Amino acid sequence: SLCCGQKLSDCQDSSLIKEGISVNSTAFLDHSDKEKIVALGNPTEGALLLWLYDQEVDYLQLREDAEVIDQLPFSTERKFMATLVNSPLIGKRVLYIKGAPEIVMGMCSTIPATTPDEISQRLLQYQQQAMRTLGFAYSIIPDGVDPIVDNRLVCDDIVFIGITAISDPVREDVPAAINSCID
């Protein structure tokens, strides 16, 4: 659940969430098979785009409308990704951050609508259910300020949006593959 437990439609930051998921991603949705839409690229990002699709949000239009100014790609060392865009939704430059919830939350100066302890409790519940979790944040960046310098994020006023949990079920072919390795 994003927006710290609120439904997306009830969240004041819902437009930022939609735009952030759309632009701060390297995945795409393939609609060529009318029976089943397929996520291309990172499966976690693909799941987020499929979620937007289920919400009747055109991620591709949001992505194309927002001019990407700079991007800090995801890395296993950083454990987050950041994308700076000119947001047509609010007419300002916005930095979107997505990554490991504890890392993203640690960057934030503002955590609205809940407490860090409540978020940690929810994360623990999701992790105990073997779900993949992501944290989301944004910052409105004034003109002339560069929040990405030398492949590092240098930004102080970051607002935590919330977390999401994605079910990551074992594929049907995995148990047989494991058994053949054991035999």
Summary of the structure (lengths in Angstrom):
residues: 183
radius of gyration: 17.3
end to end distance: 41.3
largest distance: 62.1
contacts: 533
relative contact order: 0.17
helix: 33%
strand: 29%
